């Protein structure tokens, strides 16, 4: 493992990509720390200190804020230059991706030469529109001191959020602030594209991952203060609970890695054909169908639908008791209705995403044209029906997994009283994104190492995506090493232990 990291710095191209990515990550974090002009940064810091001292906001508001901060890295509640984060670009990408699958004109455009570039350009235009609308709403909420993500902020105690003209800025401030927020979002989008092209990993996903990781030390401190740095006489079960939480976290991460990488391999046989003196085809290949085909998208859709409409209805009907009770129930992770509606929507969006993105008829037609077939299944419609039936069963298993991951943070909060900003690392959107992005980065680095005859991260076995020849070479040189999943889980546990050790050292230094 250590030699693999050392070898990655010996390859000039890979070293440049790593340092380039790290440099852009620093820029991302700087933009998330610099507040907008005119924002009461002193009052915000005082409010954040007060929230930390009193245990945070109410559960519903804290859960919504934690979800929003996944994409902004804390910039939203800090009213920073990158307040909206990369979320407008993600929303625009999802909308265009879904429209490409259901709108025939866009679907035809995507298959044409240069069509993908045009769709990417449309995505950027839509990002600008979404950023303008969301930025205007954000500044309006700051001026009116009713920002839903700053629940509990008292202007009488901490001062108004906007200090321009005594908290009553004119249209010029709106234009300036919204322009800065729009520029921040577009800069993040450009940085993400640069990381994808010249760095390591998918740029947009990596930006989200960095924003998630920045909240990890605070989450560890929360658990440290609640279960480790306590008087055993007051809470004799605290050490046992801390050990149990650590073991539970390791199990959840291991399960997430396993399900993320799990796939059903459909055998594909190609018929032999003779062209001149050469024989083509006849080989047997596999078509991998992922168990969690939709990834984290169903959880994102369900969480957004639970949070955003609830906030809008709460603003529209502030005096309606029924609407307010419904909004509070749908945004409160300790309420049964939250899990019922959220789990139902996750199931729906899992199948919806597969129905939109997975096209069994097109796959069957492509196999038929290339002379491929599934052994035991007739080409054409029977192959399409077989693919659809197989994918439906895999999607059911993936939906169960996503629902369990979605529920786990709320259960941890309800059973152990852990704050939502710490409980989000036990499951949910944050954990899925972290696992997916880190595995993708590991694959890319592994590919660079194997191509240049360096030893990869694993002596035996292979990460998905390594070529068969590289896998044979690694097995012949590795001897009796552990399997891929075993070593990966071991490294995860070591990383968690290292993080806890560093945090404990820092805590002991500060008394």
MARLOMI-745810 format. One record per residue (C-alpha): residue in one letter; x, y, z. Coordinates in nm, 4 decimals, decimal comma, m for minus. Layout:
<sites>
SITE rest       px       py       pz
SITE    a        X        Y        Z
...
</sites>
This chain:
<sites>
SITE rest       px       py       pz
SITE    x   0,0000   0,0000   0,0000
SITE    x   0,2698   0,2507   0,1037
SITE    x   0,4911   0,1477  m0,1889
SITE    x   0,2002   0,2046  m0,4263
SITE    x   0,1615   0,5618  m0,3019
SITE    x   0,5366   0,6129  m0,3375
SITE    x   0,5310   0,4686  m0,6900
SITE    x   0,2459   0,7011  m0,7875
SITE    x   0,4775   0,9975  m0,7256
SITE    x   0,7529   0,8433  m0,9413
SITE    x   0,5413   0,8627  m1,2570
SITE    x   0,5734   1,2181  m1,3966
SITE    x   0,2294   1,2316  m1,5572
SITE    x   0,0513   1,0876  m1,2533
SITE    x   0,2468   1,3143  m1,0175
SITE    x   0,1415   1,6208  m1,2170
SITE    x  m0,2203   1,5095  m1,2096
SITE    x  m0,2141   1,4545  m0,8325
SITE    x  m0,0541   1,7927  m0,7552
SITE    x  m0,2851   1,9682  m1,0008
SITE    x  m0,5875   1,8150  m0,8300
SITE    x  m0,4612   1,9099  m0,4838
SITE    x  m0,4028   2,2707  m0,5961
SITE    x  m0,7594   2,3036  m0,7254
SITE    x  m0,8948   2,1449  m0,4066
SITE    x  m0,7235   2,4228  m0,2082
SITE    x  m0,8998   2,6810  m0,4270
SITE    x  m1,2345   2,5094  m0,3672
SITE    x  m1,1885   2,5195   0,0086
SITE    x  m1,0738   2,8829   0,0044
SITE    x  m1,3873   2,9873  m0,1818
SITE    x  m1,5992   2,8043   0,0749
SITE    x  m1,4317   2,9956   0,3616
SITE    x  m1,4403   3,3559   0,2297
SITE    x  m1,7749   3,5237   0,3180
SITE    x  m1,9757   3,7351   0,0761
SITE    x  m1,9267   4,1139   0,0905
SITE    x  m2,1552   4,2775   0,3443
SITE    x  m2,2275   3,9572   0,5385
SITE    x  m2,2018   3,9705   0,9177
SITE    x  m1,9247   3,7125   0,9517
SITE    x  m1,8750   3,7919   1,3232
SITE    x  m2,2407   3,7274   1,3970
SITE    x  m2,2343   3,4054   1,1933
SITE    x  m1,9333   3,2807   1,3870
SITE    x  m2,1063   3,3632   1,7142
SITE    x  m2,4176   3,1772   1,6036
SITE    x  m2,2153   2,8737   1,4986
SITE    x  m2,0348   2,8708   1,8338
SITE    x  m2,3676   2,8929   2,0136
SITE    x  m2,5087   2,6051   1,8084
SITE    x  m2,2034   2,3936   1,8850
SITE    x  m2,2333   2,4682   2,2553
SITE    x  m2,6052   2,3884   2,2762
SITE    x  m2,5983   2,0782   2,0574
SITE    x  m2,7148   2,2314   1,7311
SITE    x  m3,0529   2,3061   1,5819
SITE    x  m3,3708   2,1080   1,6049
SITE    x  m3,3496   1,7705   1,4365
SITE    x  m3,5534   1,8556   1,1270
SITE    x  m3,3771   2,1814   1,0459
SITE    x  m3,0373   2,0304   1,1205
SITE    x  m3,1054   1,7394   0,8862
SITE    x  m3,1999   1,9741   0,6028
SITE    x  m2,8934   2,1899   0,6686
SITE    x  m2,6689   1,8824   0,6755
SITE    x  m2,8048   1,7727   0,3361
SITE    x  m2,7459   2,1173   0,1835
SITE    x  m2,3950   2,1405   0,3258
SITE    x  m2,3019   1,8102   0,1591
SITE    x  m2,2731   2,0005  m0,1684
SITE    x  m2,1477   2,3362  m0,0373
SITE    x  m1,8970   2,2140   0,2220
SITE    x  m2,0319   2,4475   0,4892
SITE    x  m2,0256   2,7477   0,2526
SITE    x  m2,4048   2,7761   0,2614
SITE    x  m2,4328   2,8295   0,6353
SITE    x  m2,1205   3,0488   0,6244
SITE    x  m2,2641   3,2616   0,3393
SITE    x  m1,9373   3,2202   0,1471
SITE    x  m1,8458   3,2968  m0,2134
SITE    x  m1,9230   2,9353  m0,3088
SITE    x  m2,2495   2,9414  m0,1104
SITE    x  m2,4452   2,7402  m0,3674
SITE    x  m2,1565   2,5014  m0,4232
SITE    x  m2,1792   2,2775  m0,7268
SITE    x  m2,5472   2,1964  m0,6669
SITE    x  m2,6910   2,4090  m0,9564
SITE    x  m2,4638   2,2284  m1,2028
SITE    x  m2,5589   1,8894  m1,0597
SITE    x  m2,9300   1,9749  m1,0796
SITE    x  m2,8907   2,0938  m1,4380
SITE    x  m2,6967   1,7807  m1,5343
SITE    x  m2,9620   1,5525  m1,3848
SITE    x  m3,2425   1,7431  m1,5571
SITE    x  m3,0711   1,7304  m1,8978
SITE    x  m2,9830   1,3635  m1,8517
SITE    x  m3,3438   1,2728  m1,7768
SITE    x  m3,4723   1,4909  m2,0600
SITE    x  m3,2267   1,3265  m2,3005
SITE    x  m3,3800   0,9893  m2,2171
SITE    x  m3,7455   1,0948  m2,2487
SITE    x  m3,7384   1,3722  m2,5147
SITE    x  m3,6884   1,2187  m2,8635
SITE    x  m3,5252   1,5319  m3,0054
SITE    x  m3,2588   1,5439  m2,7347
SITE    x  m3,2114   1,1680  m2,7557
SITE    x  m3,1459   1,1972  m3,1294
SITE    x  m2,9100   1,4896  m3,0692
SITE    x  m2,7094   1,2873  m2,8167
SITE    x  m2,6405   1,0172  m3,0780
SITE    x  m2,5209   1,2627  m3,3433
SITE    x  m2,1617   1,3752  m3,3919
SITE    x  m2,1003   1,6663  m3,1601
SITE    x  m2,4363   1,6173  m2,9932
SITE    x  m2,2906   1,5557  m2,6498
SITE    x  m2,1023   1,8850  m2,6685
SITE    x  m2,4269   2,0684  m2,7430
SITE    x  m2,6020   1,8994  m2,4502
SITE    x  m2,3097   1,9993  m2,2273
SITE    x  m2,3536   2,3575  m2,3457
SITE    x  m2,7270   2,3413  m2,2662
SITE    x  m2,6357   2,2139  m1,9205
SITE    x  m2,4175   2,5184  m1,8621
SITE    x  m2,6934   2,7553  m1,9717
SITE    x  m2,9391   2,5830  m1,7391
SITE    x  m2,6816   2,6045  m1,4578
SITE    x  m2,6692   2,9827  m1,5003
SITE    x  m3,0490   3,0072  m1,4775
SITE    x  m3,0687   2,7875  m1,1675
SITE    x  m2,7808   2,9725  m0,9993
SITE    x  m2,9479   3,3090  m1,0639
SITE    x  m3,2779   3,1928  m0,9156
SITE    x  m3,1242   3,0171  m0,6145
SITE    x  m2,8768   3,2996  m0,5529
SITE    x  m3,1546   3,5581  m0,5519
SITE    x  m3,3574   3,3490  m0,3065
SITE    x  m3,0502   3,3061  m0,0844
SITE    x  m2,9719   3,6792  m0,0687
SITE    x  m3,3393   3,7588  m0,0088
SITE    x  m3,3487   3,5184   0,2861
SITE    x  m3,0313   3,6720   0,4290
SITE    x  m3,1689   4,0258   0,4008
SITE    x  m3,4977   3,9211   0,5657
SITE    x  m3,3117   3,7228   0,8382
SITE    x  m3,5220   3,4127   0,7669
SITE    x  m3,2721   3,1825   0,6018
SITE    x  m3,3978   2,8255   0,6691
SITE    x  m3,0400   2,6937   0,6916
SITE    x  m2,9606   2,9435   0,9695
SITE    x  m3,2479   2,8353   1,1898
SITE    x  m3,2028   2,9809   1,5361
SITE    x  m3,0072   3,2876   1,4230
SITE    x  m3,1345   3,5814   1,6313
SITE    x  m3,0617   3,9241   1,4762
SITE    x  m3,1112   4,0868   1,8183
SITE    x  m2,8352   3,8727   1,9677
SITE    x  m2,5917   3,8384   1,6788
SITE    x  m2,6851   4,1370   1,4638
SITE    x  m2,8426   4,1417   1,1145
SITE    x  m2,7023   3,9002   0,8594
SITE    x  m2,6469   4,1799   0,6065
SITE    x  m2,4695   4,4911   0,7352
SITE    x  m2,5119   4,7075   0,4230
SITE    x  m2,7268   5,0174   0,4894
SITE    x  m2,8248   4,8936   0,8323
SITE    x  m2,9571   4,5617   0,7037
SITE    x  m3,1698   4,7207   0,4276
SITE    x  m2,9567   4,7058   0,1092
SITE    x  m3,0801   4,8300  m0,2235
SITE    x  m3,1041   4,6666  m0,5639
SITE    x  m2,7351   4,7328  m0,6296
SITE    x  m2,6345   4,4971  m0,3483
SITE    x  m2,8666   4,2252  m0,4830
SITE    x  m2,7047   4,2536  m0,8260
SITE    x  m2,3527   4,2455  m0,6823
SITE    x  m2,4156   3,9552  m0,4422
SITE    x  m2,6035   3,7401  m0,6946
SITE    x  m2,3329   3,8061  m0,9555
SITE    x  m2,0643   3,6909  m0,7106
SITE    x  m2,2614   3,3761  m0,6226
SITE    x  m2,3177   3,3016  m0,9927
SITE    x  m1,9469   3,3527  m1,0653
SITE    x  m1,8583   3,1196  m0,7766
SITE    x  m2,0840   2,8458  m0,9094
SITE    x  m1,9496   2,8790  m1,2638
SITE    x  m1,5918   2,8769  m1,1313
SITE    x  m1,6618   2,5550  m0,9413
SITE    x  m1,8098   2,4038  m1,2574
SITE    x  m1,4969   2,5005  m1,4537
SITE    x  m1,2676   2,3669  m1,1805
SITE    x  m1,4569   2,0375  m1,1850
SITE    x  m1,4112   2,0070  m1,5612
SITE    x  m1,0405   2,0853  m1,5284
SITE    x  m0,9955   1,8180  m1,2612
SITE    x  m1,1699   1,5625  m1,4817
SITE    x  m0,9516   1,6501  m1,7804
SITE    x  m0,6137   1,7128  m1,6169
SITE    x  m0,6407   1,5672  m1,2675
SITE    x  m0,7493   1,2478  m1,0952
SITE    x  m1,1099   1,1341  m1,0696
SITE    x  m1,4366   1,2972  m1,1711
SITE    x  m1,4037   1,6660  m1,0902
SITE    x  m1,7609   1,7412  m0,9822
SITE    x  m1,7811   1,4302  m0,7647
SITE    x  m1,4415   1,5070  m0,6142
SITE    x  m1,5508   1,8594  m0,5186
SITE    x  m1,8525   1,7146  m0,3383
SITE    x  m1,6297   1,4585  m0,1673
SITE    x  m1,3890   1,7260  m0,0453
SITE    x  m1,6819   1,9248   0,0922
SITE    x  m1,8050   1,6158   0,2753
SITE    x  m1,4647   1,5339   0,4205
SITE    x  m1,4262   1,8857   0,5625
SITE    x  m1,7107   1,8097   0,8051
SITE    x  m1,5497   1,4837   0,9232
SITE    x  m1,3257   1,6336   1,1989
SITE    x  m1,6233   1,8166   1,3532
SITE    x  m1,8268   1,4945   1,3463
SITE    x  m1,5439   1,3052   1,5184
SITE    x  m1,5178   1,5746   1,7859
SITE    x  m1,8914   1,5393   1,8507
SITE    x  m1,8556   1,1648   1,9120
SITE    x  m1,5363   1,2215   2,1113
SITE    x  m1,7010   1,4699   2,3482
SITE    x  m2,0194   1,2641   2,3867
SITE    x  m1,8770   0,9146   2,4362
SITE    x  m1,5001   0,9245   2,4961
SITE    x  m1,4127   1,2464   2,6758
SITE    x  m1,6785   1,1933   2,9444
SITE    x  m1,6837   1,0910   3,3073
SITE    x  m1,7449   0,7151   3,3239
SITE    x  m1,9252   0,7627   3,6545
SITE    x  m2,1888   0,9775   3,4823
SITE    x  m2,2282   0,7473   3,1825
SITE    x  m2,0772   0,4014   3,2437
SITE    x  m2,1948   0,2750   2,9025
SITE    x  m2,0208   0,5524   2,7057
SITE    x  m1,7008   0,3538   2,6233
SITE    x  m1,9041   0,0503   2,5137
SITE    x  m2,1263   0,2683   2,2959
SITE    x  m1,8188   0,4301   2,1373
SITE    x  m1,6728   0,0890   2,0497
SITE    x  m2,0085  m0,0276   1,9161
SITE    x  m2,0441   0,2846   1,7006
SITE    x  m1,6957   0,2331   1,5590
SITE    x  m1,7688  m0,1320   1,4788
SITE    x  m2,1034  m0,0367   1,3268
SITE    x  m1,9351   0,2293   1,1107
SITE    x  m1,6830  m0,0247   0,9814
SITE    x  m1,9631  m0,2705   0,8976
SITE    x  m2,1668  m0,0041   0,7160
SITE    x  m1,8653   0,1081   0,5108
SITE    x  m1,7769  m0,2513   0,4224
SITE    x  m2,1356  m0,3219   0,3163
SITE    x  m2,1490  m0,0032   0,1118
SITE    x  m1,8268  m0,0942  m0,0699
SITE    x  m1,9539  m0,4468  m0,1372
SITE    x  m2,2910  m0,3349  m0,2758
SITE    x  m2,1372  m0,0505  m0,4750
SITE    x  m1,9020  m0,2937  m0,6488
SITE    x  m2,1529  m0,5824  m0,6736
SITE    x  m2,2654  m0,6790  m1,0226
SITE    x  m2,4356  m0,9566  m1,2157
SITE    x  m2,2211  m1,0752  m1,5037
SITE    x  m2,4294  m1,1776  m1,8043
SITE    x  m2,2341  m1,4108  m2,0394
SITE    x  m2,2234  m1,2943  m2,4006
SITE    x  m2,1161  m1,5345  m2,6768
SITE    x  m2,0150  m1,4022  m3,0192
SITE    x  m2,0648  m1,6150  m3,3285
SITE    x  m1,7666  m1,7007  m3,5448
SITE    x  m1,7393  m1,5438  m3,8871
SITE    x  m1,4743  m1,5854  m4,1544
SITE    x  m1,3438  m1,2804  m4,3390
SITE    x  m1,0844  m1,3822  m4,5946
SITE    x  m0,8358  m1,6022  m4,4135
SITE    x  m0,9135  m1,4674  m4,0704
SITE    x  m1,1733  m1,5914  m3,8214
SITE    x  m1,3464  m1,3284  m3,6078
SITE    x  m1,5673  m1,3787  m3,3041
SITE    x  m1,6199  m1,6980  m3,1135
SITE    x  m1,4963  m1,5527  m2,7853
SITE    x  m1,7010  m1,5331  m2,4670
SITE    x  m1,7390  m1,2048  m2,2833
SITE    x  m1,9490  m1,0713  m1,9984
SITE    x  m2,1887  m0,7805  m1,9654
SITE    x  m2,1772  m0,6440  m1,6071
SITE    x  m2,5075  m0,5241  m1,4598
SITE    x  m2,4585  m0,3341  m1,1363
SITE    x  m2,6787  m0,4158  m0,8386
SITE    x  m2,6901  m0,0487  m0,7421
SITE    x  m2,7327   0,0755  m1,0976
SITE    x  m2,8837   0,4125  m1,0013
SITE    x  m2,6114   0,4971  m0,7501
SITE    x  m2,6934   0,7780  m0,5098
SITE    x  m2,9487   0,9496  m0,7355
SITE    x  m3,2666   0,8064  m0,5734
SITE    x  m3,1573   0,9292  m0,2295
SITE    x  m3,0767   1,2741  m0,3698
SITE    x  m3,4146   1,2958  m0,5441
SITE    x  m3,6068   1,1750  m0,2387
SITE    x  m3,4223   1,4083  m0,0010
SITE    x  m3,4725   1,7070  m0,2291
SITE    x  m3,8437   1,6376  m0,2679
SITE    x  m3,8838   1,5975   0,1080
SITE    x  m3,6892   1,9139   0,1888
SITE    x  m3,7540   2,1729  m0,0829
SITE    x  m4,1352   2,1488  m0,1243
SITE    x  m4,1696   2,1393   0,2523
SITE    x  m3,9775   2,4638   0,2864
SITE    x  m4,1827   2,6256   0,0091
SITE    x  m4,5142   2,5181   0,1659
SITE    x  m4,3926   2,6395   0,5028
SITE    x  m4,3261   2,9839   0,3576
SITE    x  m4,6557   2,9940   0,1655
SITE    x  m4,8790   2,8829   0,4533
SITE    x  m4,7138   3,0049   0,7748
SITE    x  m5,0414   3,0204   0,9662
SITE    x  m5,1880   2,6866   0,8560
SITE    x  m5,1424   2,4411   1,1440
SITE    x  m5,1989   2,1300   0,9282
SITE    x  m4,9396   2,2359   0,6687
SITE    x  m4,6875   2,3280   0,9365
SITE    x  m4,7320   1,9929   1,1146
SITE    x  m4,6951   1,8066   0,7834
SITE    x  m4,3805   2,0005   0,6923
SITE    x  m4,2313   1,9369   1,0345
SITE    x  m4,3075   1,5644   1,0120
SITE    x  m4,1572   1,5317   0,6630
SITE    x  m3,8375   1,7098   0,7682
SITE    x  m3,7917   1,5359   1,1024
SITE    x  m3,5770   1,2183   1,0876
SITE    x  m3,7293   1,1000   1,4161
SITE    x  m4,0825   1,0845   1,2723
SITE    x  m4,2175   0,7672   1,1139
SITE    x  m4,3737   0,9601   0,8224
SITE    x  m4,0275   1,0822   0,7203
SITE    x  m3,9049   0,7266   0,6674
SITE    x  m4,2283   0,6013   0,5104
SITE    x  m4,2431   0,8711   0,2435
SITE    x  m3,8655   0,8768   0,1895
SITE    x  m3,8355   0,4984   0,1550
SITE    x  m4,1292   0,4861  m0,0869
SITE    x  m3,9772   0,7569  m0,3048
SITE    x  m3,6379   0,5834  m0,3040
SITE    x  m3,8016   0,2671  m0,4392
SITE    x  m3,9870   0,4692  m0,7036
SITE    x  m3,6845   0,6684  m0,8180
SITE    x  m3,4634   0,3575  m0,8255
SITE    x  m3,6930   0,1913  m1,0778
SITE    x  m3,7560   0,5218  m1,2552
SITE    x  m3,3825   0,5825  m1,3047
SITE    x  m3,3279   0,2298  m1,4365
SITE    x  m3,6299   0,2581  m1,6679
SITE    x  m3,4967   0,5833  m1,8094
SITE    x  m3,1258   0,5001  m1,8335
SITE    x  m3,1230   0,1246  m1,8990
SITE    x  m3,2509   0,0380  m2,2482
SITE    x  m3,2767  m0,3436  m2,2850
SITE    x  m3,4267  m0,3219  m2,6355
SITE    x  m3,1320  m0,1175  m2,7625
SITE    x  m2,8837  m0,3512  m2,5930
SITE    x  m3,0497  m0,6553  m2,7509
SITE    x  m3,0499  m0,4868  m3,0914
SITE    x  m2,6801  m0,3953  m3,0637
SITE    x  m2,5921  m0,7513  m2,9643
SITE    x  m2,7864  m0,8898  m3,2573
SITE    x  m2,6112  m0,6573  m3,5034
SITE    x  m2,2670  m0,7494  m3,3691
SITE    x  m2,3392  m1,1231  m3,3747
SITE    x  m2,3594  m1,1593  m2,9974
SITE    x  m2,6155  m1,3504  m2,7958
SITE    x  m2,6835  m1,4676  m2,4408
SITE    x  m2,6413  m1,8467  m2,4208
SITE    x  m2,9808  m2,0099  m2,3844
SITE    x  m3,1732  m1,6947  m2,4856
SITE    x  m3,2928  m1,6211  m2,8385
SITE    x  m3,1705  m1,2935  m2,9947
SITE    x  m3,4054  m0,9997  m3,0312
SITE    x  m3,7083  m0,9494  m2,8057
SITE    x  m3,6394  m1,2542  m2,5827
SITE    x  m3,2965  m1,1088  m2,5026
SITE    x  m3,4531  m0,7696  m2,4235
SITE    x  m3,7092  m0,9380  m2,1952
SITE    x  m3,4338  m1,1343  m2,0213
SITE    x  m3,2272  m0,8180  m1,9638
SITE    x  m3,5320  m0,6316  m1,8345
SITE    x  m3,6289  m0,9146  m1,5970
SITE    x  m3,2723  m0,9482  m1,4644
SITE    x  m3,2332  m0,5738  m1,4146
SITE    x  m3,5677  m0,5500  m1,2342
SITE    x  m3,4597  m0,8086  m0,9781
SITE    x  m3,1222  m0,6412  m0,9311
SITE    x  m3,2946  m0,3042  m0,8893
SITE    x  m3,5140  m0,4470  m0,6130
SITE    x  m3,2047  m0,5551  m0,4204
SITE    x  m3,0397  m0,2186  m0,4838
SITE    x  m3,3527  m0,0359  m0,3636
SITE    x  m3,3503  m0,2308  m0,0383
SITE    x  m2,9867  m0,1351   0,0108
SITE    x  m3,0467   0,2345  m0,0647
SITE    x  m3,3441   0,2460   0,1719
SITE    x  m3,1379   0,0908   0,4507
SITE    x  m2,8535   0,3377   0,3910
SITE    x  m3,1061   0,6230   0,3893
SITE    x  m3,2572   0,5178   0,7225
SITE    x  m2,9330   0,4461   0,9113
SITE    x  m2,8333   0,8097   0,9945
SITE    x  m3,1770   0,8788   1,1392
SITE    x  m3,1679   0,5588   1,3435
SITE    x  m2,8243   0,6489   1,4808
SITE    x  m2,9562   0,9936   1,5759
SITE    x  m3,2695   0,8524   1,7386
SITE    x  m3,0988   0,5673   1,9285
SITE    x  m2,7806   0,7399   2,0431
SITE    x  m2,8732   1,1074   2,0273
SITE    x  m2,5866   1,1890   1,7897
SITE    x  m2,6224   1,5176   1,6051
SITE    x  m2,7211   1,4897   1,2351
SITE    x  m2,3931   1,6413   1,1134
SITE    x  m2,2116   1,3470   1,2739
SITE    x  m2,4736   1,0807   1,2008
SITE    x  m2,4582   1,1502   0,8244
SITE    x  m2,1241   0,9662   0,8064
SITE    x  m2,2919   0,6426   0,9225
SITE    x  m2,4872   0,6186   0,5969
SITE    x  m2,6957   0,8187   0,3540
SITE    x  m2,5823   1,0367   0,0677
SITE    x  m2,2476   1,1327   0,2203
SITE    x  m2,1229   0,7771   0,2658
SITE    x  m2,2308   0,6622  m0,0807
SITE    x  m2,0580   0,9558  m0,2491
SITE    x  m1,7418   0,9081  m0,0442
SITE    x  m1,7181   0,5387  m0,1251
SITE    x  m1,7939   0,5807  m0,4944
SITE    x  m1,5524   0,8675  m0,5547
SITE    x  m1,2638   0,7182  m0,3551
SITE    x  m1,2988   0,3846  m0,5354
SITE    x  m1,2981   0,5653  m0,8700
SITE    x  m0,9792   0,7547  m0,7796
SITE    x  m0,8203   0,4301  m0,6636
SITE    x  m0,9025   0,2655  m0,9981
SITE    x  m0,7493   0,5492  m1,1989
SITE    x  m0,4266   0,5544  m0,9978
SITE    x  m0,4102   0,1753  m1,0197
SITE    x  m0,4435   0,1937  m1,3976
SITE    x  m0,1518   0,4376  m1,4264
SITE    x   0,0643   0,2154  m1,2050
SITE    x  m0,0121  m0,1083  m1,3899
SITE    x   0,0401   0,0474  m1,7340
SITE    x   0,3940   0,1429  m1,6311
SITE    x   0,4724  m0,1947  m1,4745
SITE    x   0,4542  m0,0678  m1,1182
SITE    x   0,3002  m0,2692  m0,8397
SITE    x  m0,0515  m0,1517  m0,7656
SITE    x  m0,2350  m0,1095  m0,4371
SITE    x  m0,3207  m0,4807  m0,4149
SITE    x  m0,0790  m0,7692  m0,4565
SITE    x  m0,3411  m1,0291  m0,5337
SITE    x  m0,6783  m0,9897  m0,6938
SITE    x  m0,7763  m0,6799  m0,8837
SITE    x  m0,9888  m0,3724  m0,8603
SITE    x  m1,2754  m0,3630  m1,1079
SITE    x  m1,1513  m0,2052  m1,4247
SITE    x  m0,7991  m0,3493  m1,4354
SITE    x  m0,7319  m0,5430  m1,7517
SITE    x  m0,7167  m0,9208  m1,7455
SITE    x  m0,3491  m0,9258  m1,8438
SITE    x  m0,2589  m0,6884  m1,5615
SITE    x  m0,4571  m0,9055  m1,3222
SITE    x  m0,2609  m1,2141  m1,4266
SITE    x   0,0693  m1,0296  m1,3825
SITE    x  m0,0305  m0,9062  m1,0381
SITE    x  m0,1357  m1,2560  m0,9288
SITE    x   0,1868  m1,4125  m1,0534
SITE    x   0,4008  m1,1620  m0,8623
SITE    x   0,1907  m1,1295  m0,5500
SITE    x   0,1945  m1,4779  m0,4062
SITE    x  m0,0526  m1,5464  m0,1297
SITE    x  m0,1897  m1,1981  m0,0682
SITE    x  m0,5365  m1,1258   0,0622
SITE    x  m0,8371  m1,0693  m0,1607
SITE    x  m0,9320  m0,7253  m0,2921
SITE    x  m1,2288  m0,6676  m0,0641
SITE    x  m1,0426  m0,7896   0,2456
SITE    x  m0,7502  m0,5561   0,1871
SITE    x  m0,9818  m0,2661   0,1024
SITE    x  m1,1798  m0,3109   0,4245
SITE    x  m0,8551  m0,3363   0,6195
SITE    x  m0,7258  m0,0122   0,4745
SITE    x  m1,0564   0,1601   0,5550
SITE    x  m1,0367   0,0473   0,9171
SITE    x  m0,6732   0,1626   0,9401
SITE    x  m0,7677   0,5019   0,7963
SITE    x  m1,0516   0,5419   1,0470
SITE    x  m0,8220   0,4466   1,3354
SITE    x  m0,5624   0,6961   1,2148
SITE    x  m0,8199   0,9752   1,1977
SITE    x  m0,9470   0,8973   1,5467
SITE    x  m0,5900   0,8918   1,6764
SITE    x  m0,5077   1,2318   1,5258
SITE    x  m0,8271   1,3817   1,6649
SITE    x  m0,7569   1,2346   2,0080
SITE    x  m0,4063   1,3810   2,0014
SITE    x  m0,5367   1,7250   1,9076
SITE    x  m0,8066   1,7063   2,1755
SITE    x  m0,5529   1,6106   2,4430
SITE    x  m0,3259   1,8998   2,3424
SITE    x  m0,6105   2,1494   2,3833
SITE    x  m0,7230   2,0026   2,7139
</sites>
